[in-house]
């Protein structure tokens, strides 16, 4: 799988560990920065990786900041991105199975490297289930595109 990865300074030491882990499993990983522990701003990398995934250049994105929260908020501002901050494997698995999420985020101040690897495994091994979950994800996508409102309910012709 082609994976885009990025972090702020807080995630910059965990990131190479995750990159090496992904590469050892046969994935192709591109690092969009930051490349040092010098203080920077997480929205930069959230948006850069979000755009790389939204443009279709990468199948999935992985983002690391202190909590995983700020960088997920930034990535979610990119049209087409469904980024989730996950601190354990169950949420990571369900974010793929039910939410068809395309950017995984976690916090270097929250999880250790071994837990992070388990989260990544759960994310990459899970597959979107479609069905009623596809309708719900479509509502999110259509809201983003201005073609669906909550008052429209769940249209029968969606699925
Ligand atoms: C940086 O101190 C920290 O705020 C950042 O890494 C992230 O946790 C924000 O959500």
Backbone and ligand atoms as CSV (ligand in chain L), in Angstrom:
chain,resi,resn,atom,element,x,y,z
A,1,UNK,N,N,0.835,-1.190,0.000
A,1,UNK,CA,C,0.000,0.000,0.000
A,1,UNK,C,C,0.880,1.256,0.000
A,2,UNK,N,N,0.437,2.297,-0.713
A,2,UNK,CA,C,1.165,3.572,-0.698
A,2,UNK,C,C,0.616,4.443,0.428
A,3,UNK,N,N,1.482,4.785,1.355
A,3,UNK,CA,C,1.052,5.508,2.550
A,3,UNK,C,C,1.807,6.824,2.677
A,4,UNK,N,N,1.052,7.916,2.918
A,4,UNK,CA,C,1.654,9.225,3.193
A,4,UNK,C,C,1.717,9.394,4.700
A,5,UNK,N,N,2.855,9.836,5.207
A,5,UNK,CA,C,2.996,9.999,6.656
A,5,UNK,C,C,3.515,11.392,6.977
A,6,UNK,N,N,3.101,11.917,8.122
A,6,UNK,CA,C,3.569,13.234,8.536
A,6,UNK,C,C,3.410,13.392,10.036
A,7,UNK,N,N,4.111,14.368,10.585
A,7,UNK,CA,C,4.010,14.627,12.024
A,7,UNK,C,C,4.441,16.053,12.299
A,8,UNK,N,N,4.107,16.526,13.500
A,8,UNK,CA,C,4.747,17.749,13.964
A,8,UNK,C,C,6.005,17.338,14.739
A,9,UNK,N,N,6.607,18.309,15.442
A,9,UNK,CA,C,7.857,18.007,16.166
A,9,UNK,C,C,7.650,16.952,17.262
A,10,UNK,N,N,6.472,16.938,17.892
A,10,UNK,CA,C,6.231,15.980,18.982
A,10,UNK,C,C,6.202,14.543,18.452
A,11,UNK,N,N,5.711,14.393,17.225
A,11,UNK,CA,C,5.628,13.054,16.640
A,11,UNK,C,C,6.848,12.654,15.845
A,12,UNK,N,N,7.847,13.542,15.766
A,12,UNK,CA,C,8.949,13.305,14.829
A,12,UNK,C,C,9.884,12.165,15.239
A,13,UNK,N,N,9.845,11.750,16.508
A,13,UNK,CA,C,10.708,10.623,16.906
A,13,UNK,C,C,9.988,9.283,16.791
A,14,UNK,N,N,8.670,9.300,16.957
A,14,UNK,CA,C,7.890,8.073,16.778
A,14,UNK,C,C,7.722,7.758,15.284
A,15,UNK,N,N,7.669,8.780,14.477
A,15,UNK,CA,C,7.402,8.593,13.037
A,15,UNK,C,C,8.382,7.640,12.347
A,16,UNK,N,N,9.723,7.803,12.508
A,16,UNK,CA,C,10.629,6.863,11.826
A,16,UNK,C,C,10.458,5.421,12.282
A,17,UNK,N,N,10.058,5.240,13.529
A,17,UNK,CA,C,9.816,3.874,14.040
A,17,UNK,C,C,8.631,3.262,13.292
A,18,UNK,N,N,7.599,4.058,13.106
A,18,UNK,CA,C,6.408,3.579,12.390
A,18,UNK,C,C,6.724,3.390,10.903
A,19,UNK,N,N,7.528,4.268,10.360
A,19,UNK,CA,C,7.911,4.133,8.943
A,19,UNK,C,C,8.683,2.838,8.711
A,20,UNK,N,N,9.626,2.563,9.595
A,20,UNK,CA,C,10.422,1.341,9.457
A,20,UNK,C,C,9.528,0.109,9.577
A,21,UNK,N,N,8.575,0.179,10.501
A,21,UNK,CA,C,7.639,-0.931,10.702
A,21,UNK,C,C,6.806,-1.163,9.438
A,22,UNK,N,N,6.319,-0.077,8.863
A,22,UNK,CA,C,5.491,-0.190,7.654
A,22,UNK,C,C,6.309,-0.715,6.476
A,23,UNK,N,N,7.521,-0.218,6.345
A,23,UNK,CA,C,8.387,-0.646,5.249
A,23,UNK,C,C,8.718,-2.130,5.375
A,24,UNK,N,N,8.947,-2.577,6.616
A,24,UNK,CA,C,9.273,-4.001,6.836
A,24,UNK,C,C,8.106,-4.907,6.455
A,25,UNK,N,N,6.905,-4.324,6.438
A,25,UNK,CA,C,5.717,-5.098,6.055
A,25,UNK,C,C,5.405,-4.955,4.569
A,26,UNK,N,N,6.289,-4.280,3.844
A,26,UNK,CA,C,6.138,-4.193,2.391
A,26,UNK,C,C,5.390,-2.979,1.885
A,27,UNK,N,N,5.060,-2.042,2.773
A,27,UNK,CA,C,4.357,-0.844,2.329
A,27,UNK,C,C,5.348,0.204,1.805
A,28,UNK,N,N,4.841,1.051,0.924
A,28,UNK,CA,C,5.645,2.153,0.387
A,28,UNK,C,C,5.230,3.408,1.147
A,29,UNK,N,N,6.176,4.037,1.841
A,29,UNK,CA,C,5.833,5.163,2.717
A,29,UNK,C,C,6.586,6.415,2.293
A,30,UNK,N,N,5.855,7.529,2.174
A,30,UNK,CA,C,6.521,8.802,1.893
A,30,UNK,C,C,6.342,9.736,3.076
A,31,UNK,N,N,7.454,10.294,3.540
A,31,UNK,CA,C,7.466,11.181,4.709
A,31,UNK,C,C,7.346,12.644,4.267
A,32,UNK,N,N,6.237,13.284,4.651
A,32,UNK,CA,C,5.994,14.673,4.282
A,32,UNK,C,C,6.462,15.655,5.365
A,33,UNK,N,N,7.299,15.204,6.315
A,33,UNK,CA,C,7.805,16.086,7.356
A,33,UNK,C,C,6.906,16.074,8.589
A,34,UNK,N,N,7.305,16.781,9.587
A,34,UNK,CA,C,8.507,17.533,9.754
A,34,UNK,C,C,9.699,16.578,9.938
A,35,UNK,N,N,10.872,17.115,9.740
A,35,UNK,CA,C,12.051,16.246,9.736
A,35,UNK,C,C,12.971,16.469,10.935
A,36,UNK,N,N,12.512,17.209,11.941
A,36,UNK,CA,C,13.340,17.423,13.131
A,36,UNK,C,C,12.445,17.627,14.350
A,37,UNK,N,N,13.085,17.784,15.503
A,37,UNK,CA,C,12.320,18.012,16.733
A,37,UNK,C,C,12.128,19.510,16.996
A,38,UNK,N,N,12.548,20.330,16.049
A,38,UNK,CA,C,12.352,21.774,16.197
A,38,UNK,C,C,10.863,22.102,16.148
A,39,UNK,N,N,10.432,22.966,17.041
A,39,UNK,CA,C,9.009,23.272,17.159
A,39,UNK,C,C,8.408,23.786,15.845
A,40,UNK,N,N,7.252,23.230,15.510
A,40,UNK,CA,C,6.555,23.631,14.299
A,40,UNK,C,C,5.054,23.565,14.574
A,41,UNK,N,N,4.235,23.721,13.554
A,41,UNK,CA,C,2.782,23.744,13.742
A,41,UNK,C,C,2.132,22.552,13.052
A,42,UNK,N,N,1.366,21.777,13.829
A,42,UNK,CA,C,0.760,20.548,13.289
A,42,UNK,C,C,-0.179,20.758,12.094
A,43,UNK,N,N,-0.871,21.925,11.955
A,43,UNK,CA,C,-1.766,22.049,10.783
A,43,UNK,C,C,-1.035,21.919,9.439
A,44,UNK,N,N,0.241,22.319,9.414
A,44,UNK,CA,C,1.010,22.246,8.160
A,44,UNK,C,C,1.009,20.807,7.639
A,45,UNK,N,N,1.330,19.867,8.522
A,45,UNK,CA,C,1.505,18.470,8.094
A,45,UNK,C,C,0.164,17.758,7.959
A,46,UNK,N,N,-0.806,18.186,8.762
A,46,UNK,CA,C,-2.147,17.619,8.618
A,46,UNK,C,C,-2.725,17.923,7.247
A,47,UNK,N,N,-2.542,19.156,6.807
A,47,UNK,CA,C,-3.084,19.558,5.506
A,47,UNK,C,C,-2.265,18.954,4.357
A,48,UNK,N,N,-0.943,18.943,4.468
A,48,UNK,CA,C,-0.104,18.399,3.386
A,48,UNK,C,C,-0.427,16.919,3.150
A,49,UNK,N,N,-0.480,16.145,4.225
A,49,UNK,CA,C,-0.782,14.709,4.079
A,49,UNK,C,C,-2.236,14.516,3.643
A,50,UNK,N,N,-3.135,15.310,4.197
A,50,UNK,CA,C,-4.541,15.226,3.784
A,50,UNK,C,C,-4.692,15.470,2.287
A,51,UNK,N,N,-4.018,16.478,1.782
A,51,UNK,CA,C,-4.111,16.775,0.344
A,51,UNK,C,C,-3.509,15.657,-0.504
A,52,UNK,N,N,-2.424,15.074,-0.040
A,52,UNK,CA,C,-1.775,13.984,-0.793
A,52,UNK,C,C,-2.718,12.787,-0.907
A,53,UNK,N,N,-3.451,12.503,0.165
A,53,UNK,CA,C,-4.399,11.382,0.148
A,53,UNK,C,C,-5.639,11.762,-0.678
A,54,UNK,N,N,-6.152,12.961,-0.476
A,54,UNK,CA,C,-7.368,13.384,-1.190
A,54,UNK,C,C,-7.147,13.416,-2.704
A,55,UNK,N,N,-5.925,13.741,-3.114
A,55,UNK,CA,C,-5.621,13.782,-4.556
A,55,UNK,C,C,-5.468,12.387,-5.152
A,56,UNK,N,N,-5.451,11.374,-4.306
A,56,UNK,CA,C,-5.373,10.004,-4.801
A,56,UNK,C,C,-3.964,9.496,-5.010
A,57,UNK,N,N,-2.976,10.287,-4.588
A,57,UNK,CA,C,-1.584,9.858,-4.763
A,57,UNK,C,C,-1.210,8.759,-3.771
A,58,UNK,N,N,-1.931,8.713,-2.645
A,58,UNK,CA,C,-1.663,7.721,-1.595
A,58,UNK,C,C,-2.990,7.112,-1.154
A,59,UNK,N,N,-2.959,5.825,-0.825
A,59,UNK,CA,C,-4.203,5.147,-0.420
A,59,UNK,C,C,-4.616,5.508,1.001
A,60,UNK,N,N,-3.640,5.700,1.855
A,60,UNK,CA,C,-3.906,6.019,3.253
A,60,UNK,C,C,-2.881,7.032,3.744
A,61,UNK,N,N,-3.266,7.751,4.831
A,61,UNK,CA,C,-2.340,8.667,5.477
A,61,UNK,C,C,-2.201,8.334,6.947
A,62,UNK,N,N,-1.045,8.639,7.500
A,62,UNK,CA,C,-0.822,8.476,8.940
A,62,UNK,C,C,-0.211,9.774,9.460
A,63,UNK,N,N,-0.793,10.296,10.549
A,63,UNK,CA,C,-0.336,11.562,11.116
A,63,UNK,C,C,-0.103,11.421,12.614
A,64,UNK,N,N,0.964,12.029,13.082
A,64,UNK,CA,C,1.312,11.939,14.509
A,64,UNK,C,C,1.593,13.336,15.062
A,65,UNK,N,N,0.907,13.694,16.140
A,65,UNK,CA,C,1.269,14.902,16.891
A,65,UNK,C,C,1.321,14.502,18.361
A,66,UNK,N,N,1.089,15.423,19.272
A,66,UNK,CA,C,1.168,15.061,20.688
A,66,UNK,C,C,0.023,14.152,21.098
A,67,UNK,N,N,-1.182,14.518,20.694
A,67,UNK,CA,C,-2.379,13.747,21.049
A,67,UNK,C,C,-2.999,13.018,19.868
A,68,UNK,N,N,-2.682,13.445,18.654
A,68,UNK,CA,C,-3.367,12.964,17.447
A,68,UNK,C,C,-4.591,13.813,17.126
A,69,UNK,N,N,-4.959,14.683,18.052
A,69,UNK,CA,C,-6.207,15.440,17.884
A,69,UNK,C,C,-6.019,16.656,16.969
A,70,UNK,N,N,-5.056,17.502,17.286
A,70,UNK,CA,C,-4.885,18.718,16.485
A,70,UNK,C,C,-4.631,18.409,15.018
A,71,UNK,N,N,-3.785,17.433,14.782
A,71,UNK,CA,C,-3.404,17.109,13.412
A,71,UNK,C,C,-4.576,16.452,12.663
A,72,UNK,N,N,-5.464,15.765,13.401
A,72,UNK,CA,C,-6.662,15.198,12.751
A,72,UNK,C,C,-7.646,16.307,12.417
A,73,UNK,N,N,-7.767,17.293,13.290
A,73,UNK,CA,C,-8.662,18.418,13.005
A,73,UNK,C,C,-8.227,19.129,11.726
A,74,UNK,N,N,-6.927,19.319,11.582
A,74,UNK,CA,C,-6.398,19.988,10.388
A,74,UNK,C,C,-6.653,19.147,9.136
A,75,UNK,N,N,-6.334,17.857,9.213
A,75,UNK,CA,C,-6.510,16.982,8.042
A,75,UNK,C,C,-7.978,16.916,7.627
A,76,UNK,N,N,-8.877,16.965,8.603
A,76,UNK,CA,C,-10.306,16.873,8.293
A,76,UNK,C,C,-10.853,18.107,7.584
A,77,UNK,N,N,-10.076,19.173,7.527
A,77,UNK,CA,C,-10.497,20.356,6.762
A,77,UNK,C,C,-10.255,20.177,5.264
A,78,UNK,N,N,-9.507,19.147,4.895
A,78,UNK,CA,C,-9.260,18.862,3.474
A,78,UNK,C,C,-10.447,18.052,2.943
A,79,UNK,N,N,-11.025,18.534,1.856
A,79,UNK,CA,C,-12.186,17.864,1.268
A,79,UNK,C,C,-11.852,16.418,0.907
A,80,UNK,N,N,-12.709,15.510,1.344
A,80,UNK,CA,C,-12.497,14.095,1.025
A,80,UNK,C,C,-11.760,13.324,2.097
A,81,UNK,N,N,-11.299,14.041,3.122
A,81,UNK,CA,C,-10.541,13.356,4.171
A,81,UNK,C,C,-11.427,13.015,5.360
A,82,UNK,N,N,-11.276,11.776,5.811
A,82,UNK,CA,C,-11.903,11.320,7.050
A,82,UNK,C,C,-10.760,10.843,7.946
A,83,UNK,N,N,-10.312,11.757,8.803
A,83,UNK,CA,C,-9.176,11.475,9.681
A,83,UNK,C,C,-9.678,11.189,11.090
A,84,UNK,N,N,-9.119,10.162,11.723
A,84,UNK,CA,C,-9.548,9.769,13.072
A,84,UNK,C,C,-8.356,9.668,14.001
A,85,UNK,N,N,-8.480,10.276,15.167
A,85,UNK,CA,C,-7.463,10.119,16.201
A,85,UNK,C,C,-7.793,8.861,16.994
A,86,UNK,N,N,-6.894,7.891,16.993
A,86,UNK,CA,C,-7.128,6.599,17.654
A,86,UNK,C,C,-6.005,6.322,18.649
A,87,UNK,N,N,-6.389,5.978,19.854
A,87,UNK,CA,C,-5.392,5.685,20.887
A,87,UNK,C,C,-5.326,4.212,21.235
A,88,UNK,N,N,-6.151,3.415,20.562
A,88,UNK,CA,C,-6.122,1.957,20.764
A,88,UNK,C,C,-6.620,1.250,19.495
A,89,UNK,N,N,-6.327,-0.044,19.353
A,89,UNK,CA,C,-6.615,-0.748,18.097
A,89,UNK,C,C,-8.098,-0.874,17.749
A,90,UNK,N,N,-8.976,-0.988,18.755
A,90,UNK,CA,C,-10.402,-1.185,18.437
A,90,UNK,C,C,-10.948,-0.007,17.624
A,91,UNK,N,N,-10.667,1.209,18.090
A,91,UNK,CA,C,-11.154,2.393,17.366
A,91,UNK,C,C,-10.553,2.452,15.967
A,92,UNK,N,N,-9.284,2.083,15.869
A,92,UNK,CA,C,-8.627,2.107,14.555
A,92,UNK,C,C,-9.298,1.124,13.599
A,93,UNK,N,N,-9.586,-0.072,14.089
A,93,UNK,CA,C,-10.245,-1.068,13.236
A,93,UNK,C,C,-11.633,-0.592,12.808
A,94,UNK,N,N,-12.400,-0.059,13.751
A,94,UNK,CA,C,-13.771,0.361,13.434
A,94,UNK,C,C,-13.803,1.602,12.546
A,95,UNK,N,N,-12.801,2.454,12.681
A,95,UNK,CA,C,-12.735,3.638,11.823
A,95,UNK,C,C,-12.611,3.240,10.355
A,96,UNK,N,N,-11.971,2.119,10.094
A,96,UNK,CA,C,-11.881,1.594,8.723
A,96,UNK,C,C,-13.159,0.830,8.360
A,97,UNK,N,N,-13.614,-0.061,9.236
A,97,UNK,CA,C,-14.753,-0.940,8.907
A,97,UNK,C,C,-16.049,-0.160,8.740
A,98,UNK,N,N,-16.298,0.817,9.598
A,98,UNK,CA,C,-17.582,1.531,9.560
A,98,UNK,C,C,-17.504,2.929,8.948
A,99,UNK,N,N,-16.373,3.599,9.102
A,99,UNK,CA,C,-16.289,5.003,8.691
A,99,UNK,C,C,-15.459,5.216,7.434
A,100,UNK,N,N,-14.897,4.154,6.908
A,100,UNK,CA,C,-14.047,4.254,5.713
A,100,UNK,C,C,-13.050,5.408,5.848
A,101,UNK,N,N,-12.472,5.515,7.023
A,101,UNK,CA,C,-11.510,6.591,7.281
A,101,UNK,C,C,-10.270,6.396,6.412
A,102,UNK,N,N,-9.678,7.521,6.012
A,102,UNK,CA,C,-8.508,7.413,5.134
A,102,UNK,C,C,-7.238,8.040,5.711
A,103,UNK,N,N,-7.341,8.598,6.911
A,103,UNK,CA,C,-6.131,9.095,7.577
A,103,UNK,C,C,-6.182,8.689,9.055
A,104,UNK,N,N,-5.189,7.940,9.479
A,104,UNK,CA,C,-5.062,7.521,10.876
A,104,UNK,C,C,-4.169,8.513,11.618
A,105,UNK,N,N,-4.634,8.958,12.778
A,105,UNK,CA,C,-3.841,9.883,13.594
A,105,UNK,C,C,-3.682,9.291,14.994
A,106,UNK,N,N,-2.509,9.496,15.583
A,106,UNK,CA,C,-2.345,9.132,16.988
A,106,UNK,C,C,-1.323,10.059,17.629
A,107,UNK,N,N,-1.269,9.984,18.968
A,107,UNK,CA,C,-0.456,10.932,19.717
A,107,UNK,C,C,0.782,10.303,20.314
A,108,UNK,N,N,1.923,10.905,20.049
A,108,UNK,CA,C,3.191,10.394,20.583
A,108,UNK,C,C,3.275,10.586,22.094
A,109,UNK,N,N,2.440,11.483,22.641
A,109,UNK,CA,C,2.412,11.666,24.101
A,109,UNK,C,C,1.356,10.764,24.750
A,110,UNK,N,N,0.643,10.019,23.913
A,110,UNK,CA,C,-0.451,9.179,24.423
A,110,UNK,C,C,-0.108,7.703,24.320
A,111,UNK,N,N,0.448,7.293,23.188
A,111,UNK,CA,C,0.745,5.871,22.975
A,111,UNK,C,C,2.257,5.661,22.813
A,112,UNK,N,N,2.724,4.520,23.274
A,112,UNK,CA,C,4.113,4.128,23.053
A,112,UNK,C,C,4.256,3.506,21.673
A,113,UNK,N,N,5.496,3.204,21.303
A,113,UNK,CA,C,5.734,2.707,19.941
A,113,UNK,C,C,5.069,1.359,19.685
A,114,UNK,N,N,5.017,0.480,20.695
A,114,UNK,CA,C,4.408,-0.845,20.463
A,114,UNK,C,C,2.895,-0.740,20.317
A,115,UNK,N,N,2.268,0.119,21.128
A,115,UNK,CA,C,0.828,0.342,20.967
A,115,UNK,C,C,0.550,0.991,19.615
A,116,UNK,N,N,1.415,1.913,19.209
A,116,UNK,CA,C,1.233,2.563,17.911
A,116,UNK,C,C,1.274,1.534,16.777
A,117,UNK,N,N,2.174,0.573,16.878
A,117,UNK,CA,C,2.257,-0.480,15.841
A,117,UNK,C,C,0.981,-1.319,15.830
A,118,UNK,N,N,0.432,-1.619,16.993
A,118,UNK,CA,C,-0.825,-2.380,17.053
A,118,UNK,C,C,-1.980,-1.577,16.442
A,119,UNK,N,N,-1.988,-0.283,16.683
A,119,UNK,CA,C,-3.022,0.591,16.111
A,119,UNK,C,C,-2.904,0.590,14.584
A,120,UNK,N,N,-1.674,0.717,14.103
A,120,UNK,CA,C,-1.432,0.720,12.655
A,120,UNK,C,C,-1.858,-0.611,12.032
A,121,UNK,N,N,-1.521,-1.720,12.689
A,121,UNK,CA,C,-1.921,-3.042,12.181
A,121,UNK,C,C,-3.439,-3.156,12.092
A,122,UNK,N,N,-4.125,-2.734,13.158
A,122,UNK,CA,C,-5.594,-2.831,13.181
A,122,UNK,C,C,-6.192,-2.011,12.046
A,123,UNK,N,N,-5.625,-0.873,11.814
A,123,UNK,CA,C,-6.098,0.040,10.759
A,123,UNK,C,C,-5.900,-0.580,9.374
A,124,UNK,N,N,-4.696,-1.076,9.126
A,124,UNK,CA,C,-4.369,-1.549,7.778
A,124,UNK,C,C,-4.994,-2.910,7.464
A,125,UNK,N,N,-5.266,-3.693,8.484
A,125,UNK,CA,C,-5.844,-5.024,8.244
A,125,UNK,C,C,-7.358,-4.980,8.078
A,126,UNK,N,N,-7.988,-3.919,8.541
A,126,UNK,CA,C,-9.453,-3.832,8.463
A,126,UNK,C,C,-9.898,-3.323,7.096
A,127,UNK,N,N,-11.096,-3.761,6.692
A,127,UNK,CA,C,-11.654,-3.307,5.409
A,127,UNK,C,C,-13.021,-2.683,5.624
A,128,UNK,N,N,-13.334,-1.694,4.813
A,128,UNK,CA,C,-14.636,-1.035,4.892
A,128,UNK,C,C,-15.735,-2.038,4.567
A,129,UNK,N,N,-16.796,-2.044,5.392
A,129,UNK,CA,C,-17.856,-3.038,5.237
A,129,UNK,C,C,-18.950,-2.634,4.255
A,130,UNK,N,N,-19.003,-1.349,3.911
A,130,UNK,CA,C,-20.035,-0.909,2.962
A,130,UNK,C,C,-21.432,-1.045,3.551
A,131,UNK,N,N,-22.427,-1.336,2.696
A,131,UNK,CA,C,-23.805,-1.494,3.169
A,131,UNK,C,C,-24.312,-0.225,3.826
A,132,UNK,N,N,-24.973,-0.377,4.978
A,132,UNK,CA,C,-25.540,0.805,5.652
A,132,UNK,C,C,-24.453,1.805,6.033
A,133,UNK,N,N,-23.227,1.307,6.209
A,133,UNK,CA,C,-22.137,2.216,6.561
A,133,UNK,C,C,-21.771,3.100,5.372
A,134,UNK,N,N,-21.933,2.576,4.165
A,134,UNK,CA,C,-21.651,3.370,2.971
A,134,UNK,C,C,-22.647,4.530,2.864
A,135,UNK,N,N,-23.919,4.260,3.224
A,135,UNK,CA,C,-24.920,5.338,3.185
A,135,UNK,C,C,-24.518,6.453,4.159
A,136,UNK,N,N,-24.089,6.067,5.326
A,136,UNK,CA,C,-23.751,7.069,6.347
A,136,UNK,C,C,-22.508,7.867,5.963
A,137,UNK,N,N,-21.531,7.180,5.412
A,137,UNK,CA,C,-20.336,7.893,4.965
A,137,UNK,C,C,-20.698,8.825,3.805
A,138,UNK,N,N,-21.611,8.352,2.936
A,138,UNK,CA,C,-22.035,9.186,1.806
A,138,UNK,C,C,-22.732,10.453,2.298
A,139,UNK,N,N,-23.494,10.343,3.393
A,139,UNK,CA,C,-24.136,11.542,3.953
A,139,UNK,C,C,-23.083,12.567,4.374
A,140,UNK,N,N,-22.009,12.086,4.963
A,140,UNK,CA,C,-20.926,13.000,5.361
A,140,UNK,C,C,-20.297,13.640,4.120
A,141,UNK,N,N,-20.006,12.799,3.129
A,141,UNK,CA,C,-19.370,13.287,1.895
A,141,UNK,C,C,-20.298,14.283,1.185
A,142,UNK,N,N,-21.594,13.948,1.115
A,142,UNK,CA,C,-22.532,14.824,0.420
A,142,UNK,C,C,-22.762,16.126,1.190
A,143,UNK,N,N,-22.732,16.080,2.496
A,143,UNK,CA,C,-22.823,17.316,3.282
A,143,UNK,C,C,-21.637,18.221,2.934
A,144,UNK,N,N,-20.473,17.581,2.859
A,144,UNK,CA,C,-19.256,18.337,2.524
A,144,UNK,C,C,-19.383,18.978,1.145
A,145,UNK,N,N,-20.062,18.285,0.231
A,145,UNK,CA,C,-20.233,18.790,-1.136
A,145,UNK,C,C,-21.465,19.673,-1.289
A,146,UNK,N,N,-22.214,19.872,-0.197
A,146,UNK,CA,C,-23.385,20.752,-0.245
A,146,UNK,C,C,-24.609,20.123,-0.885
A,147,UNK,N,N,-24.661,18.792,-0.983
A,147,UNK,CA,C,-25.796,18.133,-1.640
A,147,UNK,C,C,-26.645,17.315,-0.674
A,148,UNK,N,N,-26.367,17.384,0.602
A,148,UNK,CA,C,-27.171,16.654,1.596
A,148,UNK,C,C,-27.233,17.489,2.857
A,149,UNK,N,N,-28.447,17.481,3.483
A,149,UNK,CA,C,-28.649,18.153,4.763
A,149,UNK,C,C,-29.291,17.149,5.719
A,150,UNK,N,N,-29.104,17.298,7.037
A,150,UNK,CA,C,-29.709,16.360,7.984
A,150,UNK,C,C,-31.201,16.187,7.774
A,151,UNK,N,N,-31.901,17.262,7.386
A,151,UNK,CA,C,-33.351,17.166,7.194
A,151,UNK,C,C,-33.715,16.293,5.990
A,152,UNK,N,N,-32.742,15.972,5.144
A,152,UNK,CA,C,-33.004,15.057,4.013
A,152,UNK,C,C,-33.131,13.617,4.496
A,153,UNK,N,N,-32.749,13.355,5.754
A,153,UNK,CA,C,-32.861,12.003,6.286
A,153,UNK,C,C,-31.892,11.054,5.607
A,154,UNK,N,N,-32.289,9.773,5.558
A,154,UNK,CA,C,-31.423,8.810,4.871
A,154,UNK,C,C,-32.116,8.336,3.604
A,155,UNK,N,N,-31.782,8.944,2.474
A,155,UNK,CA,C,-32.466,8.657,1.209
A,155,UNK,C,C,-32.396,7.181,0.830
A,156,UNK,N,N,-33.564,6.632,0.436
A,156,UNK,CA,C,-33.654,5.218,0.071
A,156,UNK,C,C,-32.759,4.880,-1.125
A,157,UNK,N,N,-32.623,5.851,-2.018
A,157,UNK,CA,C,-31.889,5.574,-3.240
A,157,UNK,C,C,-30.363,5.638,-3.050
A,158,UNK,N,N,-29.939,5.886,-1.840
A,158,UNK,CA,C,-28.489,5.919,-1.600
A,158,UNK,C,C,-27.893,4.527,-1.775
A,159,UNK,N,N,-28.578,3.541,-1.195
A,159,UNK,CA,C,-28.065,2.164,-1.264
A,159,UNK,C,C,-29.225,1.209,-1.182
L,1,LIG,C1,C,2.249,20.572,20.564
L,1,LIG,O1,O,2.638,21.016,21.838
L,1,LIG,C2,C,0.909,19.886,20.652
L,1,LIG,O2,O,-0.078,20.827,20.921
L,1,LIG,C3,C,0.606,19.125,19.369
L,1,LIG,O3,O,1.572,18.163,19.139
L,1,LIG,C4,C,-0.706,18.380,19.333
L,1,LIG,O4,O,-0.840,17.522,20.429
L,1,LIG,C5,C,-1.904,19.186,19.129
L,1,LIG,O5,O,-3.048,18.686,19.079
